[in-house]
Amino acid sequence: MMETLTGYLQTHSIELLGFLFGIIYVVLAIRENPWCWVAGIVNAGLYVWVFFKSRFYGAAGLQGIYLLMSVYGWFFWLGIGKKKEQAAPVVTHTPARGWPLLIALIAGGSVLFGALFSHTDNPIPWWDGITTAMGLVATWMAARKYLENWLVWIVNDTLCTIIYASQGLYPTMALYLVLGIMAVVGYLHWRKNLISRIP
């Protein structure tokens, strides 16, 4: 039993480490701590390897973009590049005029990525395409501190939980299951903070 457990831990060590940093990222993001983005950088870097090895090329590429967007989010949340008199970013609603564009990006991105991945040995190209597009939009929304990023993550994490379970990536499935639950907590926490600032 111990040998089996030890063997599993050795075989899945990078995936498990990615799981850990994914949880750290969400906990810090819920608390609006800028260091969440550092955990996000580590998490993304680890999962580039995990997904590429599993032939989820869209997810691997997405993690690479997550890494870059995490750098952007870190700079934005810290106010790097802003004038000293400018206030630090706070949670806001997604602008109403932005929703049609965001929905179009998810829909168009899903078709584009799905079509691209269908020409590879990706086992589920269209589902991978959908979660790739949705994840990109949600990450950008999180970096901009839009409250509704958590709603997009809830949908995305639910899909990912089902997808990775079907492919036997159980630590990753568990990660997305936990992330989905934490996204609900994140939404409620950010919403409370947003309401508390309204006179």
N, C-alpha and C positions, 0 to 999 in steps of 0.2 A: 504493500500500500504506500509506504513512504517512498519507495523507489519510483513508483508510478507518479506520485505527487511531485517529487523532485524533478523527474524527467519532464513533466508537464510545465513546471515553472521555468526550467531551462529553455524549453522549446518556445514558450510563449512569453519570455521575459520582457521583450520590447513591447509587445502588445499590452502586457499588464502594467508596465511603466507608463505607457501612453494613457491607459485607463486612469491611473493615479493622477497624472497631470491634467487630464480632462476634468476630473472632479475638482481639483484645486482651482482650475480656471473658473468654473461655474460658481463655486463658493465665493471667490473673490469678486467675480463680476456682479453677483447679487448684492454684495456689499459696496459696489461701485469703487472698488480698490483698483487703481491703475496697474498694479502688479499682476492682475489677472492676465494681462496681455503677455507678460513674460512666461507665465505658465502655459499660455496658449501657443507661444512660439515653440516651446519644448514639446508640447503635445502634438502639434502639427508635424514637427520634424520627425518624431517617432512614428507617426501614422503614415507618413509618406512611404516609409519602408514596409510597414505592415500591409498596406493596401496594394502596393506595387507587387509584393510577393504573392498576394492572393488574386492578382490579375484584375483588381478593381481599379482600372487606370484612371477613370473619372474621379473616384474618391481620392486616389493618390495625387492627381493633379490639383484637386480641390484643396487638399491639405497643404500643398505648396503655396497656393494662393492664400490660404488661411494664415500661413506663416508671414507672408508679406503684409496682409491686412492687419495682423496682430501688431506688427511694427507700427503701422499707421495708427491703429487704435491706441497704442501706448503713447505715441507722440501727441495725438489729439487730446487724450484724457489728461495728460500732463501739461497741456498748453504750450508744448514746445513749438516755437515759431510764431507764437502770438505775442502781441504787445503786452507788457506787464499790467497795464490797466484793464485789460480784457478779463472778464470773469471766466472761471473754469466752466467747462460744459456741464449742463445739467440735463436730467431726463426730460424729454419732451415727447409729444405725440408726433407720429409720422405726418408730415404735411398732407392734407387731403389731395392736393394736386399731384402729389408724388405717387399715390397708390396705383393709378392706371399704368404708369411707367414700370413700377416694381412688379406688378402682375404680368405685364407684357414681357419683362425680362425673365421671369420665372418660366412662363409658357414657351417663349422663344428659345431660351437656354435649354430647356428640357428636350425640345425637338432637336436642336443643334447637337447637344452633347450625346443624346441617345443615338442619333444617326452616326456620329463619329465613332462611338464605342461599339456600334453594331458591326463595324469592320475590323474589330479586334477579337481576341479570344475571351473577352469579358463575358461571364456567364449570364448576366442580367443587364444588358446595355441600356435598355430604356428606363428601368428603375434607377440605375446608376446615374443616368442623365438627369432625371427629375430631382434626385437628392443633391446632385452637384449644383444645379441651377438654384435650387431653394437655399442651399447652404451658403452660396456666395452672396445672395441678396440678404439673408439673415445676418451674416457676419458684417456686411457693410452697415446695416441698420444698427447693429450693436455698437460698432465703432462710433456712429453718430449719436449714440445714446437715445435712439427712438424706442419708446416703450414697447411698441408692437413687435419688435424683433423677437421677443419671447414667444409670441403666438406663432410666428413662422417656425421657430425652433421646435415648438411642441409638435406641429405637424411633421416636420422633417425627422425629428428624433423617433417618432412613432413608426414612420416608414422604415427608418434605418434599423430599428429593433427587429422588425419582421424580416427585413432583407438579410441581415447578418446572421440571424438565427437559422434561416433557411440554408445558409452557406457554411454552417458549422463554426462560425467565428464567435464562440460563446462569450469570452471576455469582452469583446467589442459589442456584442448584443447587450450584455449586462450594462456596459458603459452607457449606451444610448437609452436604455430603459431608465437608468438613474438620471441621465441628463434630461430626459423628457419630464420626469417628476420634478426635478430641480428647476426646469424652465417654468413650470406652473408657479413654483415658489418665487422665482425671480420676477415673473410678471406681477404677482400680487405685491411683492416688496417694492418694486419700482413704482407701481401704480399708487401705493400708499404714500411714497415720498413725493410723487408728483402732485397728488391731491393736497398734501400738507402744505405745499407752497402756494396754493391758490388762496387768495384773500377771502 
